Amino acid sequence: MSTEFQDAHLTEVKPLVEKEEAITRLLPDFDVQEQDVETVHGSVHVTMCGTPRGNRPAILTYHDIGLNHKTCFNPLFNFEDMQEITQHFAVCHVDAPGQQDGAPSFQAGYVYPSMDQLAEMLPGILKQFGLKTVIGMGTGAGAYILTRFALNHAEMVEGLVLINVNPCAEGWMDWAATKISGWTNALPDMVISHLFGKEEIHSNHDLIHTYRQHIINDMNQNNLHLFVNSYNSRRDLEIERPVPGINAVTLQCPVLLVVGDSSPAVDAVVECNSKLDPTRTTLLKMADCGGLPQVSQPAKLAEAFKYFVQGMGYIPSASMTRLMRSRTASGSSVTSLEGQRSRSHTGEGTRSRSHTGEGTRSRSHTGDGARNRSHTDTRIELTPNSASNAEQSSPKSMEVSC
């Protein structure tokens, strides 16, 4: 059964602040409080934006090595379209120990938490701010930490957006390369090569310079070195794609995997996708995008996140003002999802998505209620989940290119 959609048009939008400001400055639209929270594995710096709501999760972010919550996520959360989402959610930004702006050096003999221990700090943070559940958004090391957290505390995580996630332990060849690189290169160069692909490093000089200067001037180098070593010592997440009749270790919540097409993490993200439940997972590969999609393509990522949380049953469609304005009077209606919430947007019903013509996208979801969506500011090609296709023997996760 097919559904016809009207064409819609979205005009190009610009960030609310210039790039240099967007990297470090958070717009003062929310009640912001910063705390050093004591956890089972030490103190961690947390920034809470907005007031938690008891009937919905907060958005919990965790950054990559060489970054903190400001340099990793401010360009995205300062973006106008993203603020249409954050008016409905509190946002909890976690800085790994010693990575926040102005962080003092740790005392001699301090043992930095392992990646597993960093994940075990998060329940204490949720308790401190009265958060029952979260939608996690992590990049690189932060994505790994949030995945480990979701594996250990599935009841606390309703959804995950994982950017550049690597589910595998560092191999011995990678370990050797890191050691050799450490003898010949400065720490900032090592971090830059982790965050950005070679093509981006050679072509986007302004962006690379901005982040290199941040790493050199704003990050505590000793603390950063400890965080990098912790990430490089990570364990394999040991997740497996579920097979009927076998109790596999995997994520229980909806997952959006995100990677730029020139990111150094492409292979790792594809590997992660192969290990997750295909009925709960969407892989978003961004064209003309490097290592930090939330910085270089905030419009695309904000839009993808909108549909992700809408698919989970959050955000009334009437609040999507930019989309609503773009529809013609005869355009397809969008059903409000408040009150008919479906936490697992791919497991409750069959998902079908179609793409026709340059710039036009149609998505049709069926769960507890019908949902129709149309938008055109980015081109997305979709491979529908073959779990809904009886002619194929095994399901595949949703793969999206934009």
PyMOL commands that set and color helices and strands:
alter all, ss='L'
color gray80, all
select helices_A, chain A and resi 19-24+69-77+80-86+115-120+122-128+141-152+154-156+172-184+187-195+198-203+205-217+221-232+266-275+293-296+298-311+317-319+321-326+386-388
alter helices_A, ss='H'
color red, helices_A
select strands_A, chain A and resi 32-39+42-49+58-62+91-95+134-139+157-163+255-260+281-286+351-355+361-366+370-375+381-383+398-401
alter strands_A, ss='S'
color yellow, strands_A
deselect
rebuild
show_as cartoon
